[in-house]
């Protein structure tokens, strides 16, 4: 279904888990950042949120923010787009792929990975290249967001994909997208810290994630045992740091792509 026109965000001091009476159809998810939690709804819920917090002392109410969904998506209208032989299409639109394109219907939700961000596009290009060169049977996708790269890997022929995501908002969206594609038996979705699952198997590891997490990953010995790697989430000013960290590992950079100051790196063992 199309996204809501408005998003109502409630900032709460404290790490909270909303009760069942607040997690109905208009509940979009919870984002936790440091010592704060942010509850997202498609309808106003200030009164109910305040009443719950006053009754339970689960956290301290801070503020309400009302956003247009288009502003959350950086002002970009969600529409079909094509990249690297994939036709990405919102689930409420009719896809019109070019001949030979793989159609990937997506529900962007409030997560990252609608297909418009340069890091997603660059990873899709490198993912296509790996599968055309040496197709992996198992893939580890760290920081899966909406699940876009996991779905693309499965569409290209991966037999098993483990998709890890820390953010609850993204996990909820990724789960819906996996169901849209009926890939529940093929894609295992896990909510957790990418570093805790770096040892999971896979000939290819995808890591489209923050630089600090990338730097931690390449220091984990169990992570450095697979054949192919795609790293992204790197701004141009950060490439020197990332390349220095990569040079200290057994991995070798094969190629680097860039778009609008964002970089993605293909490496192999």
N, C-alpha and C positions, 0 to 999 in steps of 0.2 A: 504494500500500500504506500501511497505517497507520504513523505515526511510531514510533520506538523508545520503549520505556518509560524507558530510562536513556540518558543522554548522557555519554560519557567525554571529558573535555577535558584536553589536555596542553599546558602552557605552556612555551615554549622561548624562550630569549633569543637573538635573531637572526632574520633573515628567511630562512626555509627553504622548500624545495620538497620535499615527501616523495617518496621513491622508489616505484617501481611495486609493490614487494612490500608496501607499507603502504596502497596505495590500492585495496584490494579492495572488495567489496560493503558492508562495514561502515564504510568511510571516508565521512564526511559532508562533509568539506571543511576548508579552512584559512582562518583569519581572521588577518590581519596588522594589528597596531595598534602604531604607533611602531616601536620596536626589538624587538618581541616577535611571535612567531607562536603561534597556538593551533590544534592539530589536534583535530578532532572525530571521534569514532567511536561506533558503536552497541554496541560490545563493548570490554572492557578490552584495552588494547594497551601498557601501560606497559613491559613487558619488551622488546618489539620496538622501541619508540621509543627507549628508553635504549640498546639495543644498536646501533641505527643511528647515533645521535649519537656514541657512543663510538668507533665504527669510522671515521666520516667527519669528525668535528669540524665538522659543519655548523652546530651551535649548542649552547647549554648547556641541559640539561634543568633545568626549574624546579619544576614541580609537576603533580599530577593533581587534577582536580576532577570529581566525579560528581554529575550533576544529574538530577532527574526532568524529563522532557520538559514536563510541565505547568507546572513552575516556569519553564522557558525561555519558555513562552507566557503568562507573567504569571498562571499559575494558571487560565486560562480554558480550559474544555473546547472542543475544536474541534467545531463543529456547524454545520449550515446556517443561514445568515442572509440577510436581504434588505435591500437598500438601493438607492434610486434606480432601481428597476425591474430590478435585477440580483439573481439568486439565487446566492449564493456557497456552494459546497458542497465539503467535503473529497472527494477523489477516491474514497475508500473508502466514502462514504455514498451512499444513493439520494436524488437530488434530489427535492424536492416543491415546485416553484415555484407561485406564484399565477399566475392567468391573465395572459398577456402578459409575464411576467418572462423575462429572458435568463439562462439557466443558465451559470454559469462554474465548472466543477469546478476545484479548486485543490489542489495539494500544497504546504503551507506550509513544509515542510523546516525549516531553521534561519534563514530569512531573514525580512524584515519585509514584511508585506502579506497577512496572512491574511484581511483584511476586518474585523477587530475594532477595529483602532486608529482613533481619530478622524480622523487625517490621511487614511487610505485612504478612509474613508466620505465625508468632505467632498469629496475629489477626485472620487469617483465621482458625487456630486451635481452638481458643477460641470461635469464631463465630459458628463454627460447634457444639461445645459443648453446647452452649446456645440453639441453635435450636433443638438439640436432647433432651434437658432437659425440656425446657419451651418455645416453639416457639413464638416469639413476632410478632404481626401483624404490628406494626409501628416501624421504626428504624430511629434514628437520627445519621448521619455520619458526624462528624466534622473533617475537614481536609481531604477531600475525595481523593485528588490527582488525579489519573487517573480514580477514581470511582470503583476501584477493589473491595472494601469491600461492597459498595452499591450494585454492581452487584451480588456479592456472596450472600448477604442477600436476594435480590429479587429472586435469583435462588432457595434459600432454602425455600421460601414461604412467605416472608414478603409482605404484601399487599401495603404498602406505605413506601417509604424511602425518607427522606429529606437529601440531600448531600450538604454540605457547604464547599467551598474552597475559600481562599483569593487570590491565585496566578492566574493571567490571563492565563498563559501558561497551568497550570493544568486544569483550567475550560474548555478551548478549547478542550483539549484532552479528558476530562471526557465526554463532550457533544458528541464527536464522538463515544466514547465507548457505551454510552447509546443508540445512534442510531444504532450501530452495533447489539445490543441486542434487539432493538425494545422495549425498556422499558420506552419510553418517558411518558407514562401515569402512570407509577408506581414510577418512580424516579424523584423527583423535585430537580433540580440542581440550587444552589444559589451561586453567587459570593459575598463574604463578610467575615467579621471577625467572627470566630467561637463563640466568646464570645457574640456577638450581637444576636445570634440565639440559645443560650443555653436553652431558655425557650420553644423552639418548642417541640411538643409532641413526644412520642415514648417510648415503654416499655424498649427498649434497646438503649443505647447511645454508639457509637463508637467514640473514640478520639485518633487517631494516629497522634500526633502533637507534637510541641515543649514543653519542660517541663514548660517553663514560662506560656504558655497558659493553660496547664493542671492544674497548681497551681491556676490560676485565675478561671478556670471552677469550681473547687471543693469549691470555696467560693461563688458561685452564688446560692442562695436558690432555685430558680426555676429549676435549673439544677438537684438538688438532690432529685427529686420527682419520679423518674422512678424506675423500678425493677432491671434491669441489666445494667452493665457498663463494657466496655472493654477499658482500657487505654494503650497506647503504645507510642513509641518515647522516651523511658526512657533508658539512659545509666546506666550501673551498678553503677557508682559513684554517680548517681542521685537518686538511689532508696531510700536511707535513707530520703532524703528531701521529696520525693513524699509520702512515707509511713507515715511520720509525718503529712503531710497535710491531707491525707486520714483519719488518726485516729481522726482528729478533726471534722469529718463529721458523719452523720448517716450511712455512707456506711461501709460495712465490706468486707475485702479482702477474696476472696474465693480461688484463686490460682494465681500463678505467673509463667510464662514460660520465659526462656531465651535462647538466641542463639547469639554467638559471641559478648557478652557483652551488647546486647540489651535485654530489658525486656518488657513484656506485662503483665498486671494485669487484672484479672477478679474480679469484685466486684458486690455486690448486696445490695439493700436497706433493 
